[in-house]
Amino acid sequence: MAGAGAGLALGGCSTDGGGAQSTAPTSSGAAGAQVGGSFTATDFAALKGASVGVVGVNLKGPTVARAVKIMEDLGKEHDFKVDAVDTAFDLLKTNDTMRVWADKGYDAIVVANTEAPNIGDGLDAAGAKNIPVAGFYCGLAPGLAFDIGANEWIAGNKVATYISQRLLVENKGRGIAIFGYTPLANLRTRELSVTTQADFYKIPIVARQEVNADNSAVDVQNKTTDILTRYPAGGDLGAIFVPWDEGGYSAVSALEAAGRDDIFVVSLDGEQPNLDSIRKGGPQGATVVNDMVAVSNVVLTELGKIMAGGEPPKNPQLYVDSPLVTDANVPAPGVIPEGTGLTPFYTG
């Protein structure tokens, strides 16, 4: 799931204690939005000839897979190797993979969408060989040089505001069905944003389902179908919230199969099927896009700075902008929006 996106899915930027300003996004692709302008070959020079390992519990989720592809393309363009290993939610394999890479002398490691406190053994192994490790959508733990992702409190409250406003305007008195996955902190934060606003505006939560990570898309679709039988058209259910887009689209599919147009779906990640549903007026009401172009570029250029002898960012938790997409601003088919780059908050 991602950053989840996960699936169940910038170095002219100043992240080392200096000031920062955001710019408008550039075209999507390998060298995307950053603070201070577009990336150049100079920003990746320290990575030339390097071996970079990318590991995570779910690299096949659409959002994470997008980031891995961007990093692989950057490696081909700038002459460094990217090896990616999907450990299929096996934390032991995740740690073992990091240990193997440390023993082989990899130059840097990237951990994708895997909670940092769960990879302590791998971080220790990399630290013993002075190999820098960065994460995206991982949170922080000792030994992780920095982590980058969207600020989930902001992203979660963007979709929570959409849900609250739409229900209060269109479907007064109707509630929300929520799907969640407790082990991932970013998904918990997104869910908490929605439940907090629902409590504040007195919008009922009519159902809450924990999702099976091993078969999440099918699980969401089946559980949505079950919920629809309990809440017929015109009843108490007005919205479905899923904290990641792949699961959100499963709910969309269940609504379409049932012929229900009285309920809307909101999720996060910015995947094409969800954007397509918004564009055609389908059940998807909104999504928040995880800007994986910016994330991928920041991860690699910041690692390059460390490999060249620089220090990690003083504030190791970095955030990039994540835009809300609704029918008011959905892009043309095939386009995934980018944000405005790094959002500095407190840089240290």
C-alpha positions as CSV (number, residue, x, y, z in Angstrom):
1,M,0.0,0.0,0.0
2,A,1.3,3.4,-0.4
3,G,2.5,5.7,0.5
4,A,1.2,3.5,0.3
5,G,0.2,3.2,-2.8
6,A,1.4,1.2,-2.4
7,G,-0.6,-1.6,-3.1
8,L,-1.5,-3.8,-0.1
9,A,1.4,2.7,-3.6
10,L,15.2,17.3,-5.5
11,G,20.5,18.4,-5.7
12,G,19.6,21.9,-6.0
13,C,17.1,21.6,-3.2
14,S,18.0,23.0,0.2
15,T,17.2,20.4,2.8
16,D,20.3,20.6,4.8
17,G,19.3,23.5,7.1
18,G,19.2,26.3,4.5
19,G,16.1,28.0,3.2
20,A,13.9,26.5,0.6
21,Q,11.3,27.7,-1.8
22,S,9.0,25.6,-3.9
23,T,8.5,26.0,-7.6
24,A,5.9,24.9,-10.1
25,P,6.2,21.3,-11.2
26,T,8.0,20.4,-14.3
27,S,6.9,17.8,-16.8
28,S,6.6,14.4,-15.5
29,G,9.3,11.8,-16.0
30,A,12.7,11.0,-14.4
31,A,13.7,14.6,-13.6
32,G,10.6,16.2,-12.1
33,A,9.7,18.8,-9.6
34,Q,12.2,20.1,-7.1
35,V,13.0,23.1,-5.0
36,G,15.1,25.6,-6.9
37,G,14.6,24.3,-10.4
38,S,15.0,21.2,-12.6
39,F,17.6,18.5,-11.9
40,T,20.6,18.3,-14.1
41,A,23.3,15.6,-14.6
42,T,25.4,17.4,-12.0
43,D,22.9,16.5,-9.3
44,F,23.4,12.8,-9.9
45,A,27.2,12.9,-10.5
46,A,28.1,11.4,-7.1
47,L,26.0,8.3,-8.0
48,K,27.9,7.5,-11.2
49,G,29.1,3.9,-11.1
50,A,27.3,3.2,-7.8
51,S,25.1,0.3,-6.8
52,V,21.9,1.3,-5.2
53,G,19.5,-1.3,-3.7
54,V,15.8,-0.6,-3.4
55,V,13.9,-2.9,-1.1
56,G,10.4,-2.9,0.3
57,V,7.5,-5.1,1.5
58,N,5.5,-4.2,-1.6
59,L,7.2,-2.8,-4.6
60,K,4.4,-4.0,-6.9
61,G,1.9,-1.6,-5.6
62,P,1.2,1.0,-8.3
63,T,2.6,4.1,-6.5
64,V,5.8,2.4,-5.3
65,A,6.3,0.7,-8.6
66,R,6.1,4.1,-10.3
67,A,8.9,5.4,-8.0
68,V,11.1,2.3,-8.6
69,K,10.7,2.8,-12.4
70,I,11.7,6.4,-12.1
71,M,14.8,5.5,-10.1
72,E,15.7,2.7,-12.6
73,D,15.4,5.2,-15.5
74,L,17.5,7.7,-13.6
75,G,20.1,5.0,-13.1
76,K,20.3,4.2,-16.8
77,E,20.4,7.9,-17.7
78,H,23.2,8.8,-15.2
79,D,25.2,5.5,-15.2
80,F,24.4,3.9,-11.8
81,K,22.8,0.6,-11.1
82,V,19.5,0.1,-9.3
83,D,18.6,-3.3,-8.0
84,A,15.0,-3.7,-6.7
85,V,13.8,-6.5,-4.4
86,D,10.1,-6.9,-3.5
87,T,9.9,-8.9,-0.2
88,A,6.1,-9.5,-0.3
89,F,5.4,-8.3,3.2
90,D,8.2,-10.4,4.6
91,L,10.1,-8.3,7.1
92,L,12.8,-10.9,7.7
93,K,13.5,-11.0,4.0
94,T,13.6,-7.2,4.0
95,N,16.3,-7.1,6.7
96,D,18.2,-10.0,5.2
97,T,18.3,-8.3,1.8
98,M,19.7,-5.2,3.4
99,R,22.3,-7.3,5.2
100,V,23.3,-9.1,1.9
101,W,23.7,-5.7,0.1
102,A,25.8,-4.4,3.0
103,D,28.1,-7.5,2.8
104,K,28.4,-7.0,-1.0
105,G,29.4,-3.4,-0.5
106,Y,26.5,-1.6,-2.1
107,D,27.0,2.2,-2.1
108,A,23.5,3.1,-0.9
109,I,20.1,1.5,0.0
110,V,16.6,2.8,-0.4
111,V,13.7,1.3,1.6
112,A,10.3,1.8,0.2
113,N,7.0,2.0,2.1
114,T,8.2,-0.2,5.0
115,E,8.0,1.1,8.6
116,A,11.5,2.0,9.6
117,P,11.3,0.6,13.2
118,N,10.8,-2.9,11.5
119,I,14.1,-2.8,9.6
120,G,16.5,-2.3,12.6
121,D,18.6,-5.3,11.7
122,G,19.1,-4.2,8.2
123,L,19.9,-0.6,9.3
124,D,22.5,-2.0,11.7
125,A,24.1,-4.0,9.0
126,A,24.3,-1.1,6.6
127,G,25.5,1.2,9.4
128,A,28.4,-1.2,10.2
129,K,29.6,-0.8,6.6
130,N,28.9,3.0,6.5
131,I,26.3,2.5,3.8
132,P,23.7,5.3,3.8
133,V,20.1,4.2,3.9
134,A,17.2,6.4,2.9
135,G,13.5,5.7,3.0
136,F,10.3,6.9,1.4
137,Y,7.0,6.6,3.2
138,C,8.9,4.7,6.0
139,G,9.0,7.1,8.9
140,L,12.2,7.4,11.0
141,A,14.4,5.1,13.0
142,P,18.0,5.2,14.1
143,G,20.3,4.5,11.2
144,L,18.0,5.8,8.6
145,A,19.6,9.0,7.1
146,F,16.3,10.5,6.1
147,D,12.7,9.7,4.9
148,I,10.6,11.5,2.4
149,G,7.0,11.3,1.5
150,A,3.8,13.4,1.6
151,N,2.7,14.9,4.9
152,E,0.0,12.5,5.6
153,W,-1.8,14.8,8.1
154,I,-2.2,17.3,5.3
155,A,-3.0,14.8,2.6
156,G,-5.5,13.0,4.9
157,N,-7.2,16.2,5.8
158,K,-7.5,17.2,2.2
159,V,-9.6,14.2,1.4
160,A,-11.4,14.4,4.8
161,T,-12.5,17.9,4.0
162,Y,-13.8,16.8,0.6
163,I,-15.7,14.0,2.2
164,S,-17.1,16.2,5.0
165,Q,-18.1,19.0,2.6
166,R,-19.7,16.7,0.1
167,L,-21.7,14.8,2.7
168,L,-22.8,17.9,4.4
169,V,-24.0,19.5,1.1
170,E,-25.4,16.5,-0.8
171,N,-26.2,13.8,1.7
172,K,-26.9,15.2,5.1
173,G,-27.2,12.6,7.7
174,R,-25.5,9.9,5.7
175,G,-22.3,8.3,6.9
176,I,-18.9,6.8,5.9
177,A,-17.7,3.3,5.5
178,I,-14.0,3.0,6.1
179,F,-11.4,0.4,5.1
180,G,-8.1,0.5,6.9
181,Y,-4.8,-1.3,7.3
182,T,-3.5,-0.8,10.8
183,P,0.2,-1.9,10.5
184,L,1.2,1.1,8.2
185,A,1.5,4.4,10.0
186,N,0.8,6.5,6.9
187,L,-2.5,4.7,6.4
188,R,-3.4,5.1,10.1
189,T,-2.7,8.8,9.8
190,R,-4.9,9.2,6.7
191,E,-7.7,7.3,8.5
192,L,-7.4,9.3,11.6
193,S,-7.8,12.5,9.6
194,V,-11.1,11.3,8.2
195,T,-12.5,10.0,11.5
196,T,-11.4,13.2,13.3
197,Q,-13.3,15.4,10.9
198,A,-16.3,13.0,10.9
199,D,-16.4,13.3,14.7
200,F,-16.1,17.1,14.6
201,Y,-18.9,17.4,12.0
202,K,-21.0,14.7,13.6
203,I,-20.9,12.5,10.4
204,P,-21.5,8.9,11.4
205,I,-19.0,6.1,10.7
206,V,-21.4,3.3,9.7
207,A,-18.7,0.6,9.1
208,R,-15.0,0.0,9.6
209,Q,-13.2,-2.9,8.0
210,E,-9.6,-4.1,8.4
211,V,-8.1,-5.2,5.1
212,N,-6.2,-8.4,4.5
213,A,-2.8,-7.3,3.1
214,D,-2.2,-10.6,1.3
215,N,-5.1,-10.0,-1.1
216,S,-6.2,-6.5,-0.5
217,A,-7.8,-5.5,-3.8
218,V,-10.1,-8.6,-3.8
219,D,-10.8,-8.2,0.0
220,V,-11.9,-4.6,-0.4
221,Q,-14.1,-5.4,-3.3
222,N,-15.8,-8.4,-1.5
223,K,-16.3,-6.4,1.7
224,T,-17.7,-3.4,-0.2
225,T,-20.2,-5.7,-1.9
226,D,-21.2,-7.1,1.6
227,I,-21.6,-3.5,3.0
228,L,-23.8,-2.5,0.0
229,T,-26.2,-5.3,0.9
230,R,-26.5,-3.9,4.4
231,Y,-27.0,-0.3,3.2
232,P,-29.4,-0.2,0.2
233,A,-29.7,2.9,-2.0
234,G,-31.2,5.8,-0.1
235,G,-30.0,4.5,3.2
236,D,-27.4,5.6,5.7
237,L,-24.3,5.1,3.6
238,G,-23.0,8.1,1.5
239,A,-19.3,7.6,1.2
240,I,-16.5,5.0,1.2
241,F,-13.0,5.9,2.3
242,V,-10.0,3.7,1.5
243,P,-6.6,5.1,2.5
244,W,-4.9,3.9,-0.8
245,D,-6.0,4.1,-4.4
246,E,-5.7,0.5,-5.4
247,G,-8.2,-0.4,-2.6
248,G,-10.3,2.6,-3.5
249,Y,-10.6,1.4,-7.0
250,S,-11.8,-2.0,-5.8
251,A,-14.6,-0.2,-4.0
252,V,-15.3,1.7,-7.2
253,S,-15.6,-1.6,-9.1
254,A,-18.0,-3.0,-6.5
255,L,-20.2,0.1,-6.7
256,E,-20.2,-0.1,-10.5
257,A,-21.0,-3.8,-10.4
258,A,-23.9,-3.2,-8.1
259,G,-25.2,-0.3,-10.2
260,R,-25.0,2.1,-7.2
261,D,-24.6,5.8,-8.0
262,D,-25.6,7.1,-4.6
263,I,-22.2,6.6,-2.9
264,F,-18.9,8.2,-3.7
265,V,-15.4,6.8,-3.0
266,V,-12.4,8.8,-1.8
267,S,-8.8,7.4,-1.5
268,L,-5.2,8.6,-1.9
269,D,-2.2,8.0,-4.2
270,G,-3.2,9.4,-7.6
271,E,-3.4,6.2,-9.7
272,Q,-4.7,6.3,-13.3
273,P,-7.8,4.1,-12.8
274,N,-9.0,6.4,-10.0
275,L,-8.2,9.5,-12.0
276,D,-10.1,8.0,-14.9
277,S,-13.2,7.4,-12.7
278,I,-13.1,11.0,-11.5
279,R,-12.8,12.2,-15.1
280,K,-15.7,10.2,-16.4
281,G,-18.0,11.0,-13.5
282,G,-17.7,7.6,-11.9
283,P,-17.9,6.7,-8.2
284,Q,-14.4,8.1,-7.4
285,G,-15.0,11.5,-6.0
286,A,-11.4,12.6,-5.1
287,T,-7.9,11.4,-4.6
288,V,-4.6,12.9,-3.4
289,V,-1.6,12.4,-5.7
290,N,1.7,11.2,-4.2
291,D,4.3,12.9,-6.4
292,M,6.7,10.0,-6.9
293,V,8.7,12.0,-9.5
294,A,9.7,14.4,-6.7
295,V,10.1,11.7,-4.2
296,S,12.5,9.6,-6.4
297,N,14.6,12.5,-7.3
298,V,15.0,13.7,-3.7
299,V,15.9,10.3,-2.5
300,L,18.7,9.8,-5.0
301,T,20.1,13.3,-5.0
302,E,20.2,13.5,-1.2
303,L,21.9,10.1,-1.0
304,G,24.4,11.4,-3.6
305,K,25.2,14.3,-1.3
306,I,26.0,11.9,1.5
307,M,28.0,9.6,-0.7
308,A,30.1,12.7,-1.7
309,G,30.9,13.4,1.9
310,G,28.0,15.6,2.8
311,E,25.8,15.4,5.9
312,P,22.3,14.1,5.9
313,P,19.5,16.6,6.3
314,K,19.4,18.1,9.8
315,N,15.6,17.4,9.9
316,P,15.5,13.8,8.5
317,Q,11.7,13.9,7.8
318,L,11.3,15.5,4.4
319,Y,7.9,16.2,2.7
320,V,6.8,16.9,-0.8
321,D,3.5,18.5,-1.9
322,S,0.6,16.2,-2.7
323,P,-2.2,17.8,-4.7
324,L,-5.9,17.0,-4.2
325,V,-7.7,16.0,-7.5
326,T,-11.4,16.2,-7.9
327,D,-13.7,16.7,-11.0
328,A,-12.8,20.4,-10.8
329,N,-9.1,19.9,-11.7
330,V,-8.7,16.3,-13.0
331,P,-6.0,16.3,-15.7
332,A,-6.1,14.9,-19.2
333,P,-6.1,11.2,-19.7
334,G,-2.7,9.6,-19.1
335,V,-1.4,12.5,-17.0
336,I,-0.5,12.1,-13.3
337,P,-0.2,15.5,-11.7
338,E,2.9,16.6,-9.8
339,G,3.0,18.8,-6.8
340,T,5.1,21.9,-6.2
341,G,8.1,20.0,-4.9
342,L,9.6,20.0,-1.4
343,T,7.6,21.6,1.4
344,P,10.3,22.7,3.9
345,F,8.3,23.2,7.2
346,Y,11.2,23.1,9.7
347,T,14.5,22.3,8.1
348,G,16.6,22.3,11.3
